[in-house]
Amino acid sequence: MKWQTIYHDLLNKIMTGKYAEGERFPSIENLCRIYEPSNITIRRCCTELKKNGWITTLSRRGTFVTRPTDKIRILLCAKLVEQKKNDERLHSIPIRNFYNVIENHLCGIPGEVMLVDPEYVMRYPDSIKDPMIVFHDLFFDLRGMEFKYNFELMDFFYKMFDPLVYGTIPDKRFHQLKINYFQAFRSAVHYLVNKGHCRIGLISHSFTIPGVAERFRGYFSGMEEAGILINANWIKTTPRYDFNHVEDAMKEYTQMTEPPTAIICTSDIKAINAINYCRQHNISVPDDLAIIGFDNHPDGENSIPSLTSFSTITEQTGHYIMDYVKMRRIGQRHESLHLEIKAEFIERNSS
């Protein structure tokens, strides 16, 4: 068959170094001009080369020559890893979802997602050779209601590992998967307004914590766009030392003459605790109070009622992670990826 002849010719050029590993592979258009077959034939050849690991396509960058690999290993490094026992780590969020989404995007190549303790990474940096995803909270220290970025640690991780950071940090050298908190909370408000709510509360972490201010901006923007004048008493923050505690906020809501008919929480654990409070005080969810969380914790799906939430670890996340892994395979260390994840809205019974 013609495509097989062209395939073997291209493979021979790769193996003899005419198309060297790490170099850009010719485009479909250029290959059509060289071999003069149909576009479909060339695409079939490229598909087979990709399937067998000889070329790799990066979003918005082109196609590059690679070498087949027997196995891909991706490391996950986060503070919460060192705080969990081995049998508990897979139940942590977002680690469990990372496992699932990465495995879905390995494209048939045998792969392993491995948790790694930050302390081990810093103690034995020379032993780390695989692509690494680092959760952004590794790079800041929380003290009470305040946080401080650890720029020295950032510099160490960048120089030694060139990791992909999940979340936003101020060092632009890193590959980063940034979460669009603003759009998520803005859309949550619009969703509730379309359900008939006009008194919408927000239960939040302290605004000093990275990412929280963007959630508040999204909430504020959504309310403004809906023409709702915000009552300052609708906005509650919980202290960092017990940032999932919502009982005081819920008590304050119930004591208001016109309490919110819906609340948005900056995490699912807060939202689940709010649902539990409503159950204990005979407040019907969602009839008396609609509740929305954020981060798609597995307990939210099993709460009563099940929790409406947002997931930031989506199919798009897996696609971006594999872009990073492919970059590492072809040695493109210095081309930083700054990608934005749009949170996926998951409507359940709590709203």
N, C-alpha and C positions, 0 to 999 in steps of 0.2 A: 504494500500500500504506500502511496506517496508520502503520507504523513510520517510513516516509520522511517523512510529513507532520509527525510529532512531531519527527523528527530536524531537519528544516529550520527548524521553529519554535524549537527549542533553539539551533541554530546562529545564527539571527537574533538571539536574545537575547544570545548571546556577542558577536557582531560589533557590536551596537549598544551594548554596555556594560552591559546589565541584569545580566548575570553577568560581572563585570569580571575581567580577567586577574589571577591571583594569589589571587582569592577562592575560598572553598569552594563547590563545585558541589553542588546539591541531591542528597540521597540517593535511591536507588532507591525507597524507601518514599514519600518526599515527592513524587517525580515521578509515582508511581502515583496519589497523591491528587489531583494537579493535573490529570492527563490522563485518569485513570480507564480505562486500558487494562490488559492483563494484565502481570504481572511480566516475562514473556518478551519482550514488545514493548519495554518500557522498557530492559531489559538489551541488546537488540539495538541500540537507539539509542545507548546509552552505549558499547557496543563499537565502533560506527562512529566516534563522536566521539573515542575514545581512539586508534583506528587512524589517524585523520587528524590527530592531534596537538592537538585542541581542549581536551581534558581529560586530566588525569594523576592516577592513583591512587597514593597513598603508603601503605605498610603501616602500619596502626594509626593513621593520621592522617586519612584521608578522601580525597576527590576534589577537585581544584582545577582552575580554569580556566587553560589555557595557550595558547600560540600554536604553530602548526606550525613546525617547523624543517627546513631543508634538510639539515643535517648536524650531528651531535654529535661533538665532539672531546674526548677525555679524556686528560689528561696523567698520566704516571707519573714520579715524581721519587724517586730513590734514590741513595745513595752509590755503589752498584756501577755506575751508569750512567757516571759519570766515570772509572771504572777499566777500561772496556771499549772496544774499538774498535767502530765502527759495525756491522760485519758479525758481531760476537760478541754483541751485546746481546740479540738475540732468543733466544739459547741460555741466557741466565742464568735462574736460578730465584730468585724465582717469576715473572719477567717474561713468559716464554713462556706460562705457564699463565694469567696475567692477560689476555694478548691473546685467548686462546681463549675464556675464560669471559665476558669483556665483549662480544665479538662475538656470542656466543650470546644475549645479552640486549638487543640493540639494537632488538628488536621490529620489524624491517623498516626502521627509520630508517637512512639512510646514516651510517656512523660511522667514526671514526679514533681509534686508540689511539696516542699519541705519547710517546716517551721524551724527557725533558727533563733537562738537566744541572743539578744544584743550584747550581753556580757561576753559570750563565747566569740562573737564576731570581732569585738574590740580586742580580745585577748589573743586570738589567733587569726589575724587578718590575712596572712599569706595562704591560709588553707581555703579561703573563699575564692572560687573561680567561676561560679555560676551566676546568671542574671539574678538580681535581687530586687524585691519590692519592699520598700520601707514605709511604714505608716508614719505620717507627718508628726504625730505627737511624740515620737522618739526624740525630736529635736527641740522640744521646749519643756521646761520644768514648771510645774504648778506649785504655787505656795499660797495656800488659802485662796483668796479671790484674785490673785495675780499670777501671771505667767511671764517667763523670760526665755527667749530663744537662746539655744546653745550653739553659737556660730563656730566654735572650735570643733564641736562634734560634727557639724555639717561639713566642715572643711575636710575632716578625716574621712568621712564616708564618701565624699565626692572623689577624693584622690585615690582611695583604695578600692572602691567598688563600683563607682559610676551607677548608682541604683536608680530605680524608678520610684518616685515618691508618690504615695497615695494621699492626696490632700495638698494643701497649699503652704509653701514656706517662702520666705523672702529671698532666698538664694536662687537666682535665675539660671545658674549653671546646671541645675538638676533637671532631669526628665521629670515631669510632674503630670499627674492625673488630677485635675482640679474639679471639685464638685460645685455645680451651679446651685448653691443654696438659695440665692436670691430668687431665681425663677421657680424653684420648688415651692417656696412659701408664698410667693405671689400667686401662683396657680392654685394653691390650697385655699387661699382667701376667695378667689373667684369661684372655685368649686362650691364653697359654702354659701356664697352670695346667691349663686344660681339655685341652691337648694332652699332659698328663702330666708337665710340668716342675715341679720344686720347688726347683731351684737356678738362679736367674735373676739375671744380672748386669746392670749398667748402666754404659755408657761415655758420659761426659758432658763438655760444656764446663764451664768453671769456673762454680760456683754464683753468682758475683758478676754474671754477665751476665744482663740482663733476660730473663725467660721461662724460664730454666733451672731456677730454684727451683721453679716450678710443675710442671715435668716430673718433678723429683725427688719432689715431694709426691705426684704421681699414682702413681709407682712405689712409694713407701713405703706409700701407702694400699692399693694393690692387693695388695701382699705381706701386709700386716696383715690384710686381709679374707680372704685365702686361708689364714691361719693359719701363714704361713711366717716363721720367725725369720731376720732378715736377717744375713748374714755381712758385716761391714764390708769384707772383702777382695773382695767381689763388685762393689763400687762403685769405678769408676776415673774420674778426671778428667784431661783433657789440657790442657796449657798454652795460653794464648791465642795466643802467638806461632806455634804450629803446631797449631791446635785440631782438625785432621783427622788428626793422627798417632795411630795406635792400636797400633803395633807393641809398645811397651813394655807396654801393658795386656794385650795378647794373650799375650805371653811370661809375664807374671805369672800369668795364668789357667792356662796349661798346666803351670806348676810347682806348682800346688796339688794336694793329695792328692785332694780332691773338687772339681774345677773346676765352674763353671756349665755346665749343659747347654743354656742359652739366654741370649742377651744382647739388650738393647734399647739402641740407640744414639740419641743426641739429634739426629743428622742422618744423612741418607742417605750422604753422603760418608764419614763415619766407618764406617758399616755396610758400604759397598762395600770400603773398605780392610780391614775385618775379614774379609770374604769372600776377598779376595785373599791375605791372610795365611794363611787356612785352606787355600787351594789350594796355596800354596807349602810348607806343612808337613803335607800329607796328612791334613788334618782334614776330614771329610765334612760338608757343609752340605746339609740340616738333620739328617742322621742322628746325627752326633756333636755338632753344635752348631747350634741354631736361631738365626737372626739377624733382627732387626726394625729398620728405620730410621725416619726421620721427615722429611717434606717433599716426598716423591714426585719426587725428581730424575729426569730422563729416563734417566740412565745406570743407574739402579736396575732399570728394566724390561729392560735389555739385559745386565745382569750375569749371570754363570753361577755358581750359579742366580740366577734373577730375584729381586729383593729385595721382601720384604713391607714395606709402608710406610704412611704416613698422608699424605693430601693435605689442605692447609688452604685451597686455592683450589678451591672446589666450586661447584656450581650455586647453592647458597645465597649464596655470596660474590658471584656475578654479580647476583643479585636485590638484595642489599643495596647494591651499587655503583650500580645503576640507581635505587634509592630516593634515594641521595645526589644523583645527577645531576638527577633530577626536582625535588628540593628546590631545587637551584641554579637550575633553569629558572623556578621560580615565586617566586624571591627569598626563600625562607625561610632566611635565613642563621643566625639565632640559635636554631633548634630543633635542638639537637645530637642526633645519632644515636649511641647507644652499643649496638652490636650484637655478638653473640658467635657466632663460627664454630665449629661442631662438626667436628673433623677427620674425614675419611672414611677408613676402614680399607680398605687394598688388599692382599688376601691373594695372595701369589705363592709361589714355590717355596722360598724360603730359610727358611721356618718350617714 
